[in-house]
Each structure stands twice: as C-alpha cells, then as structure tokens.
Amino acid sequence: YVVSHSQLETRTLQVSVWHHDRFGHNNFLGETELTFDSWEFDTQIEEWFALQPRAESYVDSVMHYKGELTVVLKYIPAERNVSLPLDQVQ
C-alpha cells in the first residue's frame, strides 16, 4: 500500500486496541488518532498515546473507508524473553 508523504500529511490514522480472548469475547480497550501533519518520518522515536473511549463514527464526504489492518501482539515477560539481556530490562 503506497502513500506519498504529501498524502500522509493530510491523513489521520485511527488506532483501536482490543483484547481478544480465547473464548471469542472481544473487549474494546480504547482508541487514539494520530495526525501526520507534523510527524517526523525520518526520526525514530518512542511515544506513548493515551487511549480514549470510542468516538462516534461519522462518514465525511472527503474521507473514504480504506480498510483495516490487524496487528497481533503477544506479551512475553522480560524474564522469559531470551533475546533481551536482563540488565537491559526497564
């Protein structure tokens, strides 16, 4: 999926976080929106974003739904993560 920097500067990424458990009961944890108008694409930074309650959905004539991307993460405690030396755990 190719998007130019000039197009990204006018876009907002909506990120929603869910807890999917083994029994199919999925819980919405929160969401945040990231605007790219002042994003530093050439700099790698670590940044935290507060999750907000679900916003009301709206359809704007300028914005069109483009789909969704699902990312799955698994928490591994530091003491069980063999790739990270324990002296580097914060």
C-alpha positions as YAML, in Angstrom:
chain: A
units: angstrom
residues:
- id: 1
  name: TYR
  ca: [0.00, 0.00, 0.00]
- id: 2
  name: VAL
  ca: [1.81, 3.09, -1.21]
- id: 3
  name: VAL
  ca: [1.10, 6.55, 0.17]
- id: 4
  name: SER
  ca: [3.25, 9.57, -0.59]
- id: 5
  name: HIS
  ca: [4.47, 11.91, 2.19]
- id: 6
  name: SER
  ca: [2.33, 14.71, 0.80]
- id: 7
  name: GLN
  ca: [-0.76, 12.50, 1.06]
- id: 8
  name: LEU
  ca: [0.16, 11.38, 4.59]
- id: 9
  name: GLU
  ca: [0.34, 14.97, 5.78]
- id: 10
  name: THR
  ca: [-3.40, 15.27, 5.20]
- id: 11
  name: ARG
  ca: [-4.33, 11.94, 6.81]
- id: 12
  name: THR
  ca: [-5.19, 10.70, 10.28]
- id: 13
  name: LEU
  ca: [-4.56, 7.16, 11.46]
- id: 14
  name: GLN
  ca: [-7.19, 5.81, 13.83]
- id: 15
  name: VAL
  ca: [-5.80, 3.08, 16.11]
- id: 16
  name: SER
  ca: [-8.13, 0.99, 18.23]
- id: 17
  name: VAL
  ca: [-6.91, -1.51, 20.81]
- id: 18
  name: TRP
  ca: [-8.85, -4.68, 21.60]
- id: 19
  name: HIS
  ca: [-8.38, -7.64, 23.90]
- id: 20
  name: HIS
  ca: [-9.23, -10.83, 22.02]
- id: 21
  name: ASP
  ca: [-9.52, -13.77, 24.37]
- id: 22
  name: ARG
  ca: [-9.60, -17.45, 23.54]
- id: 23
  name: PHE
  ca: [-13.32, -17.77, 24.02]
- id: 24
  name: GLY
  ca: [-14.33, -15.16, 21.47]
- id: 25
  name: HIS
  ca: [-15.31, -12.39, 23.89]
- id: 26
  name: ASN
  ca: [-13.52, -9.35, 22.45]
- id: 27
  name: ASN
  ca: [-13.21, -6.22, 24.61]
- id: 28
  name: PHE
  ca: [-12.61, -2.74, 23.27]
- id: 29
  name: LEU
  ca: [-9.85, -1.13, 25.37]
- id: 30
  name: GLY
  ca: [-9.64, 2.29, 23.73]
- id: 31
  name: GLU
  ca: [-8.56, 4.20, 20.67]
- id: 32
  name: THR
  ca: [-6.46, 7.15, 19.62]
- id: 33
  name: GLU
  ca: [-5.96, 9.14, 16.45]
- id: 34
  name: LEU
  ca: [-2.55, 10.04, 15.05]
- id: 35
  name: THR
  ca: [-2.31, 13.03, 12.74]
- id: 36
  name: PHE
  ca: [0.59, 13.07, 10.33]
- id: 37
  name: ASP
  ca: [0.71, 16.79, 9.52]
- id: 38
  name: SER
  ca: [3.70, 17.33, 11.87]
- id: 39
  name: TRP
  ca: [5.01, 13.75, 12.06]
- id: 40
  name: GLU
  ca: [8.80, 13.32, 11.78]
- id: 41
  name: PHE
  ca: [9.07, 10.40, 9.34]
- id: 42
  name: ASP
  ca: [12.86, 10.47, 9.23]
- id: 43
  name: THR
  ca: [13.24, 10.16, 13.01]
- id: 44
  name: GLN
  ca: [12.62, 7.03, 15.02]
- id: 45
  name: ILE
  ca: [11.04, 7.92, 18.36]
- id: 46
  name: GLU
  ca: [9.19, 6.08, 21.08]
- id: 47
  name: GLU
  ca: [5.99, 7.83, 22.01]
- id: 48
  name: TRP
  ca: [3.03, 6.88, 24.18]
- id: 49
  name: PHE
  ca: [-0.55, 7.78, 23.32]
- id: 50
  name: ALA
  ca: [-3.43, 7.75, 25.78]
- id: 51
  name: LEU
  ca: [-6.35, 5.56, 24.78]
- id: 52
  name: GLN
  ca: [-9.69, 7.32, 24.64]
- id: 53
  name: PRO
  ca: [-13.26, 5.98, 24.78]
- id: 54
  name: ARG
  ca: [-14.77, 5.03, 21.44]
- id: 55
  name: ALA
  ca: [-15.60, 8.09, 19.34]
- id: 56
  name: GLU
  ca: [-18.83, 8.33, 17.43]
- id: 57
  name: SER
  ca: [-18.46, 7.06, 13.88]
- id: 58
  name: TYR
  ca: [-19.04, 9.56, 11.14]
- id: 59
  name: VAL
  ca: [-18.69, 9.48, 7.40]
- id: 60
  name: ASP
  ca: [-17.21, 12.56, 5.82]
- id: 61
  name: SER
  ca: [-17.55, 13.14, 2.10]
- id: 62
  name: VAL
  ca: [-13.78, 13.75, 1.87]
- id: 63
  name: MET
  ca: [-12.73, 10.65, 3.85]
- id: 64
  name: HIS
  ca: [-13.43, 7.19, 2.47]
- id: 65
  name: TYR
  ca: [-13.03, 3.92, 4.30]
- id: 66
  name: LYS
  ca: [-9.88, 2.22, 3.01]
- id: 67
  name: GLY
  ca: [-9.96, -0.94, 5.12]
- id: 68
  name: GLU
  ca: [-8.27, -2.05, 8.27]
- id: 69
  name: LEU
  ca: [-5.00, -3.58, 9.35]
- id: 70
  name: THR
  ca: [-4.94, -6.09, 12.19]
- id: 71
  name: VAL
  ca: [-1.76, -6.39, 14.23]
- id: 72
  name: VAL
  ca: [-1.47, -9.12, 16.85]
- id: 73
  name: LEU
  ca: [0.89, -8.67, 19.80]
- id: 74
  name: LYS
  ca: [1.83, -11.18, 22.46]
- id: 75
  name: TYR
  ca: [3.17, -10.12, 25.85]
- id: 76
  name: ILE
  ca: [6.25, -12.04, 26.95]
- id: 77
  name: PRO
  ca: [7.57, -11.13, 30.42]
- id: 78
  name: ALA
  ca: [11.18, -9.93, 30.35]
- id: 79
  name: GLU
  ca: [12.44, -12.84, 32.41]
- id: 80
  name: ARG
  ca: [11.13, -15.26, 29.74]
- id: 81
  name: ASN
  ca: [12.42, -13.24, 26.77]
- id: 82
  name: VAL
  ca: [15.73, -14.87, 25.85]
- id: 83
  name: SER
  ca: [16.55, -12.24, 23.22]
- id: 84
  name: LEU
  ca: [16.71, -9.37, 25.74]
- id: 85
  name: PRO
  ca: [19.54, -9.32, 28.33]
- id: 86
  name: LEU
  ca: [18.10, -8.89, 31.85]
- id: 87
  name: ASP
  ca: [20.39, -5.91, 32.56]
- id: 88
  name: GLN
  ca: [18.55, -4.02, 29.77]
- id: 89
  name: VAL
  ca: [15.07, -4.59, 31.23]
- id: 90
  name: GLN
  ca: [13.45, -1.41, 32.48]
...
